[in-house]
């Protein structure tokens, strides 16, 4: 049992060898206390249990060898080379670094020290000796002198590093902490919970994650494998613990939340703008749209602030629901805003609203406008003349003041960061908030993380829409694909062609990817020379983008060659063909969004995926996409493969680690998350909670704190 020389809350400078300089290094990666460092877990392990005798090593082998350093020198040559010779009882091998970091090698590779080293073996060009060239630092393990080399077998933890921090240093500091810190007060789990979920004590889990047991067959854990992680009781325990505290925190907040007071929007009579728009629509709302609208209006009529999430697949008709909600706010003499993630989508929303509302009441605010025009629009927002306000992230700015804001509509909510959405929802005095997404959220995630939302879902598509089919084709068959495209263009249709890159880069990987510059140059003077082509991507200035999109909407452009900038909101019913190059580079949900740009008219549409030499895993993913038009099925599969980052928004949150999870991973450990969630719902039944309720409440606040307040706008 560890002594209590240190406590979990102690600052790291208490540890021998951690001075102000090293503390600043730890601060840079947000490690402040001893608990922070103990919770700083390896990113993977190196298995050094299976080493080879040097005499058995052959050229081109990927091997691990161990031995004594008998030579360590900087060779004087035209090119600087550092050479280390390692010997075991059977032979010698050279380790070479070209253009080396001399100080690092001189300080660490000292004669008579022992090392274990992994790398690819090659035969020297000018000698018959075997060599390992430029081994990575994480593939080198220095052995303590009191550890017998012949008995050495180890699973080495590999940690994320930053400038000023080495593997050896962090391993040695953690060894001191584990031996001198009392962590048994974290052992809040009792036998009932450990038996039910196959767990161990938290303190044992922490120690074994940092120091795996080499004698166990399952001592090595593959962090890429959900099964491997789940089968390791120490890893499973800490992950369960992290998820349990998170789910309890969300449940605690849900149990104690108070509804914010808001505006009561009264439903007006026949002469209202709401009824005027509804009666003049050139189509009838679907039953699902009407049901969702009724739910929204009921919320808006209450005196509590509305906080509703509207889910609807691409093309399901969310925008008309948003417009009618905004009309209700207008009828009650309030302002409403509609926020879009891109200027292309904001422009489209503005044009859509312009057909239904008085242009004098409608403004569009975006960053590309000139200052004098921006200032005039801001004045009209502040004095209340602007009642329908459409824009991009410009609407979050502190300089934008509202006269009487009643409703905030955030479109494609996953494209905004959590804190951006928080800023917008705090504009005015508790305005009603409606967030919309066409990225379907997996049901299990919804039940865990979206407890502050009332959720509405549009479950049917508008009538008179054509069928969308998807086909996978080899890039080698491009001529056949383009002949089909030309046939459609000659019938008056339009098409999108998507590329993952704007232009080739020096990155070797991009050599095999299609880019806009290459494709445009090839087809404009070749197979598509009879047609008008347009190009759009993120590096164009806003005016250029706007002109290209307007020309495409007016059918002045037959084929639009683009990056994913057209992922959301582009609505051109006449476009019924989409060709996507290198689709394996995109997530399934992103492909689903892109495919949603076609199929908006009454004609059948076709999405063609152009592939070349893709892996079996990529083939499997693309077949899921090809065979499913249901965004929920696709999102569940995308969740399994890529994680949930898209649901949290841009920036740091996009990585899926918005919650600062130490070991748990929402993608990999989804099954453990579900178990922890189930446990949190009946937590009061367990002995461990009855005995430690106060400690759990303190942990919730300490670990998650203010972040729990952001669940409302995730």
Buried (B, 14 or more C-beta within 10 A) or exposed (E): EBEEBBBBEBEBEEBEEBEEEBBEBBEEEEBEBBBBBBBBBBEBBBBBEEBBBBEEBEEEBEBBBBBBBEBBBBEEEEEEBBBBBBBBEEBBBBBBBEEBEEEEBBEBBEEEBBBBBBBEBBEEEEEEEBBBBEBEEBBBBBBEEEEEBEEBBBBBBBBEBEEEBEBEBBBBBBEBBBEBBBBEEBBBBBEEBBEEBEBBBBBBBBBBBBBBEBEEEEBBBEBEEBEBBBEBBBBBBBBBBBBBBBBBBBBBBEEEEEEBEBBEBEBBEEEBBBBBBBEEEEEEBBEBBEBBBEBBBEBBBBEBBBBBBBBBBBBBBBBBBBBBBBBBBBBBEBBBBBBBBBBBBBBBBBBBBBEBBEEEBBBBBBEEBEEEEBEEBBEBBBEBBBBBBBBBBBBBBEEBBBBBBBBBBBBBBBBBBBBBBBBBBBBBBBBBBBBBBBBBBBEBBBBBBBBBBBEBBBBBBBEEBBEBEBEBBBBEEBEEBBEBBBEBBEEEBBBBBBBBBBEEEEEEEBEEBBBBBBBBEEBBEEBBEEBBBBBBBEEBEBEEBBBBBEBBBEBEBBBBBBBBBBBBBBBBBBBBBBBBBBBBBBBBBBBBBBBBBBBBBEBEBBBBBBBEEBEEEBEEBBEBBBEBBEBBBBBBBBBBEBBBBBBBBBEBBBEBBBBEBBBBBBBBBBEBBBBBBEBBEEBEEBEBBEEBEEBBEEBBEEBBEEBBEBBBBB
